[in-house]
Amino acid sequence: MSRPHRSLIGLILLAAAATGPAISLAVSDVSGDPDDSDWPAWADEEEALRERAAQVNEGELEFLLETGEDPVHHHSNHITIHDTSLLDGWVLLEQCHTHLDRVPELQIVFNAERTRALEVVSFENIGEALAQGHTVQLRDIGASSRICVRTESRALHLLGEGEFELRNGPFMRRFLDGYYPLRLSLRVDYPDSLRLVDFTPAVQPGFMPVTAPGRVAVDTLFEGRLHTSFRFLFR
């Protein structure tokens, strides 16, 4: 894709944790409304994308069995709850994004107050990936791109005596006013001192968490906005 220079497009892919890592990937070009005569050849492509966006999901959560996109953007999160997390709420978050949209610039933004020790672990087919404070700045995203980061997030919350909740969301992939398919893989590892007692959304076609001692994981494909939560009790 050619590098836009006065594009009207704003691409947004959100995978936020309401009280933990509020993560957003966004692209926006130089502001301003150019005249038709200012638009170069790629303007026709943008208009086609606008028409496509007008036909997609407007935010309502819908689980999918398949999508016409190949490959679809894949967002994976691995959260580890340590024994110390029960005291201070800080958990380890290892996150990867695969097959990002091919755009000139993009940023991953975490919640500044609930994030520490952010670092880029690896990246492929991306010109530059640099951690700056609570953000990761990406440039020149190519085909089959992938980036993995690691951070600590204050995402575990004490609800009452011996009761804890891990909340994430909304996860979304947004373009203009429409929502596009997003594949989410989420795995949570927790200590033997905790017992998983509940989670949301409820089990349904397209959202079927798999549990094992000390672990819960889900792999889902959806459009719209997805919030998840996992509730634990101290043994």
N, C-alpha and C positions, 0 to 999 in steps of 0.2 A: 504494500500500500504506500502511496506517495505521502510524504510528510505534509499535512495541511498547514496553511499559514494564516488563514482567517476563517477557520471552520466554525460553523454554528453548533457543531455537534458537542454534546457532553455525554460521555459514557460513564455509567456508575455501576459498580459491582460491590454490593455490601454483604458482609458476613460478620455481623456485629454481635457482641455479647453485651446485653443491656447493662449489666453491672460488672462485667469482666472486661475482656478485650473488645472494645468497640472498634471494629476493623472495617475500613472502607477502602476500596480501590477506585480511584476516580481519574478521569481524563477530561480536561476542559482546555480549549484553545483560546487564543486572544479574543477578548470580548469585542463586541461591536456588530452592527448589522450592515454588511457590505451590500452595495447595489448589485443587481443582477449582472452588470457588466464586469464586476470585480470577481465573479466566481470563475475559477478555473475548471478544467475538465472533470476533476473529481467531484464537482458539485452534483452532477447527475447521480453519482453513486450515493451521495449523502441523501438525496431526495428519495431514492429507492429504499434506503434504510429507514427513513422517516415513515414511509408508507408501510413498511413492514412492522415498525414499532406500533403503529396505530392499530394493528390487528392482533396484538399479543395480550397476554394476561395483564390486568391492571392492578394486581396486588393480592388477589384472593388466592389462598394456598390451594394448590392442586398437585397431588402426587401423580407421577407419570410412570408408565411401564416402559416407554421408549420415547425417543425424540428424533426429529428429522435431522438434527445437527450431528455431525460426525467429524471430529470428536467434540463433545460438549465440555465446557469448562468444569474442571474437577477441583473441589476444595476439600482438603483433608485436615482434620484437627486431631491431635493426640494429646489428651490432657492427663497429667499424672497428679493425683492427690497424695501428698505425703502425710505422715503423722503430724509433722509440724504445721501442715495446712489447717489442721483442726484448731490450732491456737491463733494463727495470724491470717488465715484466709488465702495465702499465696500458694498458687499451684503452678506447675510447669506446663507450658503450652508449646508444642512443636507443630508447626503449621506449614502445609505445602499447597501451592496453587499450580495446576497443570493446564495447558492449553488456554492461556489467557488470550483475550482479544488482541489482535495485532494492531497496536497503536503506538505512536511515537513516545508518549510519556504517560506514566501511571504512578500512583502512590498508594501505599498501604498505610493506613492511619489507625493507630491504637489509642485507647483511652489513656490520656496522659497521666491521670491520677492513679490508675490501676495497672500500670505497666512498668516494668523495670528490666534492665539487662537485656534489651532487645538486640539481636544480632542476626545477620544473614548467614545461613549455614552453607547454602549452595544455590547456584542458578545456572540455567542452560538456555541458549538461544535468546538471551536478553543482553543488550549492549552494556548496560550498567545497572547495578543494584547496590544501593548504599543506605545503610541504617543511619538515621539522623534523629537522635532523641527518641520520640515515640512514633516515628514514621520510617518507612522504607521507600526510597525514591527509585523508580524504574525508568529506564529509557530504552527505546528501540526494541520493542517486543516483537520477536519473530515467530515463525510457525513452530509448533510443538514446544512451546516455551514451558519452563518450570522454575519455580523458586521455592525454597524452603527457608523458614526463619524459626528462631527459638526465642522465647521470652518467658518471663514470670508474670503471672496475672493474679490479681487479688479478686478471684471469682467465686470462692466458696463462702457461703453465708450461713451464719448461725441463726436458725429460726426459733429455737427454743432449747431447753436443756436436752442435750444429746441429739438434736435434730439439725441437719445441715441440708443446704440446697445449692446445686450448681446450675446456674441459669445461663443460657446462650441464646442469642438472637437479637434482631431478626437476621437470618441468613437470606440473602437475595442476590439476584443478578439483574440489574436494572439498566435499561437503555431508554433515555428520554422518559416518557410516561408509561412505558411498558416493561413487563417482567419476562425474562427469558429463562429457559431451562438451566438448572444448576445441579450438578451431582455433588452431594455432600457425604463424606465419610467421616464419622465422628467416633472416636474411641476414648473411653475414660477408664483409667486404672486407679483403683483405690485400695487403701490398706485393709488388713484383716479386721481392724477395729471398727470398720463401718459395714453396714448392711444396706443394700439397695432395697427400698420399699415401694418406690413409685417413680413414674416418669411421664412426661407429656411431650408430644401428643400421645394419645392412646394407640395401641396396636391396631393397625388397619392396613389394607392393601397399599403397598408403597412405603410404609413405615413400620418395620418389624425389627425392633432391637433384639440383639442376641446377647444373652447374659451367661456369665461363667463366674466362678469364684474370683472376686476381686476385679471383675472387668465387665463392662457393658459397651456394646458397639452397635452402630447402625450405619447402613449404606443406603442412601435414598436419592431419588431423582425427582425434582419438583419444579414448579413455577410459583411465583408469588413470594410471600414473606413467611418464613418458618422460624418459630420460636421453640426451643427445647428446654426442658428442665429435668433434673435428676435429684430425687430426694433420698437422703440417707439417714439412718439411725445409728447411734453409737451402741455397740454391743455391750 
